[in-house]
Amino acid sequence: MQPKQKEWLAWILMLLAVLGIALFFGVQYPIPDQPPDPPEPIVELGGTHFSGPLYTSDIVLTGDLTVAGDLQYGDDDLYPVGNAASDLQLVTGTDDITATLQIDHGLTTVTWALCSLGQDATANAATCSASVATNDVTVKIWKADGFTAGSDTDVTTHWLVIGAP
């Protein structure tokens, strides 16, 4: 390497070292401003305060919650099942079914129903189906071939029916 190349290389290395030191020690990271004191609490539940229009963390209540007035679930008026404004109720149950069972749900108008096996699928009981005809809900157990209804033994089956009370 020629002397001029050595000088040039030394100058570049010193420049990189100075830039590295400047970047490492010279960069100032901004510290965000502290927010102002929180506003007065809107709701106080058991010593926990909730302020502002939205609360995005879990809320845990150990007692009863009484709401005076309407409870709004969102801008589009979607209500959870079981709320009086939704006009729907949810009925669940578990039965041991061999072949077919008509569910005694107590609802006046059934919207829909579903079921799930309470065990892993086997050749004898691979799946279940829930059908709605008028307000009659029937749950069937199906074998693995998909065509044969019924099981040789009782199969624990969970069911859910949604409809008007």
Buried (B, 14 or more C-beta within 10 A) or exposed (E): EEEEEEEEEEEEEEEEEEEEEEEEEEEEEEEEEEEEEEEEEEEEBEEEEEEEEEEEEEEEEEEEEEEEEEEEEEEEEEBEEEEEEBEBBBBEBEBEBEBEBEBEBEBEEBBEBBBBBBEEEBEBBBBBBBEBEEEEBBBBBBBEEEEEEBBEEEBEBBBBBBBEE
